[in-house]
Amino acid sequence: MSSIAIASVVFVFAFGSALLGSWVRERLPEHHRDENSLRAVSLGVGMVATLAALVLGLLTASGKSSLDKLNDDFTRIAASVVLLDRALANFGPEAGEVRVQLRDEYANAIELIFKEGDRALAKLDQPGKLASAEALQGRIRALAPQNEGQRWLQSRALELSNELSQVRMLAIAHGTSAIPPLFLVILVFWLSIIFAGYGLLTANNGTVAATLLVCALCVSGSIFLVEEMARPFDGMLRISSAAQHAALARLGK
């Protein structure tokens, strides 16, 4: 499901539960609406609200941390690709074909990731793509250094290519769902209890309904943000491709 669809479901359950609570309040016997009964409801709702607030806060912090980490990884990839290209350029004309292959593969990866989004990560894990990356490393190892300087540059190029492979595998392993389905069901259940309790505790008028509506929008908005941060190449909070294209423009020069 999309982030908007998930957030909409959360909003419907939250605000619908508030309306249900208000409807039930009007039909409860008077002795179920006395001060002691409402105090018990208030305590229970407060406890569940605290749990939900903690979980939403942790999910938001975790999602933001994951998004920042992935953005840093891709920025590091761009820097490593430029450094690898410069190492090959300094090696000499013998590394010209390797530089061309590096640029072509990097350009294809950028187009694939930032055009197809999160679906592209699975394609990067296909045997053909992995074999192509390994072939590039093989061509670097096949270079024949003639002096100490070229041997250092070859070693540096292999080090950078290994780093690229590691970051690439981390990106492929990056999940596309911040909240597991069962976790989301439990969280929505908690939110439904909270809003149903608010409906039971408050008067049934337009001001209360508008307040609960805004609260339901805020809660669903937080779920939307968490899900968006888990879709770094498709959503509204996608990572920038500026560093990748800037690096691509420097390759081969």
C-alpha positions in Angstrom: 0.0 0.0 0.0 1.1 3.6 -0.6 1.9 5.9 2.2 -1.3 8.0 1.5 -3.4 4.8 1.6 -2.0 3.7 4.9 -2.4 7.1 6.5 -6.0 7.3 5.2 -6.8 4.0 6.8 -5.3 5.2 10.1 -7.4 8.4 9.9 -10.6 6.5 9.2 -10.1 4.2 12.1 -9.0 7.0 14.5 -11.8 9.5 13.7 -14.4 6.7 13.2 -13.6 5.4 16.7 -14.0 8.9 18.1 -17.5 9.2 16.5 -18.3 5.7 17.7 -17.3 6.7 21.2 -19.5 9.8 21.1 -22.4 7.7 19.8 -22.0 5.2 22.6 -21.8 7.9 25.2 -25.3 9.2 24.3 -26.7 5.7 24.8 -25.0 4.6 28.0 -27.1 4.4 31.2 -26.5 7.3 33.5 -24.7 5.2 36.1 -22.1 4.3 33.5 -21.3 8.0 33.0 -20.7 9.0 36.6 -17.5 10.6 37.7 -15.8 7.3 38.8 -16.6 5.5 35.6 -15.3 8.4 33.4 -12.1 8.6 35.6 -11.4 4.9 35.0 -11.8 5.5 31.2 -9.6 8.5 31.4 -6.8 6.6 33.2 -7.0 3.8 30.7 -6.9 6.1 27.7 -4.0 8.0 29.2 -2.0 4.8 29.6 -2.6 3.7 26.0 -1.9 7.2 24.7 1.4 7.2 26.4 2.3 3.9 24.8 1.2 5.1 21.4 3.1 8.3 21.7 6.3 6.5 22.7 6.0 4.1 19.7 5.2 6.9 17.2 8.1 8.9 18.5 10.5 6.0 18.2 9.2 5.1 14.7 9.7 8.7 13.5 13.2 8.9 14.9 14.2 5.6 13.5 12.7 6.5 10.1 14.6 9.8 10.0 17.8 8.2 11.1 17.5 5.5 8.4 16.7 8.1 5.7 19.7 10.2 6.7 22.0 7.1 6.8 20.9 6.1 3.3 21.4 9.6 2.0 24.9 9.7 3.5 25.7 6.4 1.9 24.7 7.5 -1.5 26.6 10.8 -1.1 29.6 8.6 -0.1 29.1 6.5 -3.2 29.3 9.6 -5.4 32.5 10.7 -3.8 34.0 7.2 -4.0 33.1 6.9 -7.7 34.9 10.2 -8.5 37.9 9.2 -6.5 38.0 5.8 -8.2 37.8 7.5 -11.6 40.7 9.8 -10.7 42.8 6.9 -9.4 42.3 5.1 -12.8 43.0 8.3 -14.7 46.3 8.8 -12.8 47.2 5.1 -13.5 47.5 5.9 -17.1 46.0 5.2 -20.6 45.9 1.5 -19.8 42.9 2.1 -17.5 41.0 4.0 -20.1 38.6 1.2 -20.9 38.0 0.6 -17.2 37.0 4.2 -16.8 34.5 4.0 -19.6 33.0 0.9 -18.1 32.8 2.6 -14.7 31.0 5.6 -16.2 28.5 3.5 -18.1 27.7 1.3 -15.2 27.3 4.3 -12.8 25.1 6.1 -15.3 22.9 3.1 -15.7 22.6 2.6 -12.0 21.6 6.3 -11.4 19.0 6.1 -14.2 17.6 2.8 -12.8 17.4 3.9 -9.2 16.1 7.4 -9.6 13.7 6.5 -12.4 12.2 3.3 -11.1 12.5 4.1 -7.4 12.5 1.5 -4.7 11.7 -1.3 -7.2 15.2 -0.7 -8.7 16.9 -1.9 -5.6 15.8 -5.4 -6.2 17.0 -5.2 -9.8 20.5 -4.2 -8.6 20.6 -7.5 -6.8 20.1 -9.5 -10.0 22.9 -11.9 -11.0 23.7 -9.9 -14.2 24.2 -6.6 -12.3 26.3 -8.3 -9.6 28.4 -10.0 -12.3 29.0 -6.7 -14.0 30.2 -5.1 -10.8 32.6 -8.1 -10.2 33.8 -7.8 -13.8 34.8 -4.2 -13.2 36.8 -5.2 -10.2 38.4 -8.0 -12.2 39.5 -5.5 -14.9 41.1 -3.4 -12.2 43.0 -6.4 -10.8 44.1 -7.3 -14.3 45.9 -3.9 -14.8 49.7 -4.4 -14.9 51.4 -1.7 -12.8 54.9 -0.8 -14.0 56.1 1.1 -11.0 55.4 1.7 -7.3 53.1 4.6 -8.0 50.9 2.5 -10.3 50.8 -0.3 -7.8 49.6 2.1 -5.1 46.9 3.5 -7.5 45.8 0.0 -8.4 45.5 -0.9 -4.7 43.6 2.3 -4.1 41.2 1.6 -6.9 40.5 -1.9 -5.6 39.9 -0.4 -2.1 37.4 2.1 -3.5 35.6 -0.5 -5.7 35.3 -2.8 -2.6 33.8 0.1 -0.7 31.3 0.8 -3.5 30.2 -2.9 -3.4 29.7 -2.8 0.4 27.6 0.4 0.2 25.6 -1.0 -2.7 24.7 -4.1 -0.8 23.6 -2.0 2.2 21.3 0.0 -0.1 19.9 -3.2 -1.6 19.2 -4.5 1.9 17.4 -1.3 2.8 13.7 -2.2 3.5 10.8 -0.5 1.9 8.3 -0.8 4.8 9.0 1.1 8.0 6.1 -0.5 9.9 5.5 -4.3 9.7 1.8 -5.1 9.0 1.2 -6.7 12.4 2.9 -3.8 14.2 0.7 -1.4 12.2 -2.5 -3.3 13.1 -1.6 -3.2 16.8 -0.8 0.5 16.6 -4.1 1.3 14.8 -5.9 -0.7 17.5 -4.3 1.4 20.2 -5.2 4.6 18.4 -8.8 3.4 18.0 -9.0 2.8 21.7 -7.6 6.3 22.4 -10.0 8.1 20.1 -13.0 6.0 21.3 -12.1 7.0 24.8 -11.9 10.6 23.8 -15.4 10.3 22.3 -16.7 8.8 25.6 -15.1 11.5 27.7 -16.1 14.6 25.8 -19.4 16.3 24.9 -21.0 15.7 21.5 -20.8 19.0 19.7 -19.1 20.6 16.7 -16.1 22.0 18.5 -15.2 18.6 20.0 -15.8 16.9 16.6 -13.5 19.4 14.9 -10.8 19.0 17.5 -10.9 15.2 17.2 -10.8 15.5 13.4 -7.6 17.6 13.6 -6.1 15.2 16.1 -6.9 12.2 13.8 -5.2 14.1 10.9 -2.1 14.7 13.0 -1.8 11.1 14.0 -2.3 9.8 10.5 0.2 12.4 9.3 2.8 11.0 11.6 2.2 7.5 10.1 2.4 9.1 6.7 5.8 10.6 7.5 7.2 7.3 8.8 6.1 5.4 5.7 7.4 8.1 3.4 10.8 8.0 5.0 10.8 4.3 4.3 10.4 4.9 0.6 13.5 7.0 -0.1 13.4 6.7 -3.9 9.6 6.9 -4.5 8.0 9.1 -1.9 7.8 12.8 -1.3 10.8 12.7 1.0 13.0 10.9 -1.5 16.8 11.4 -1.3 18.4 13.9 -3.7 20.1 12.7 -6.8 22.1 16.0 -7.1 25.3 14.4 -5.7 25.0 11.4 -8.1 24.6 13.5 -11.2 27.4 15.9 -10.1 29.7 12.9 -9.8 28.6 11.5 -13.1 29.4 14.8 -14.8 33.0 14.6 -13.5 33.7 11.0 -14.7 36.0 10.6 -17.7 37.5 14.1 -17.5 
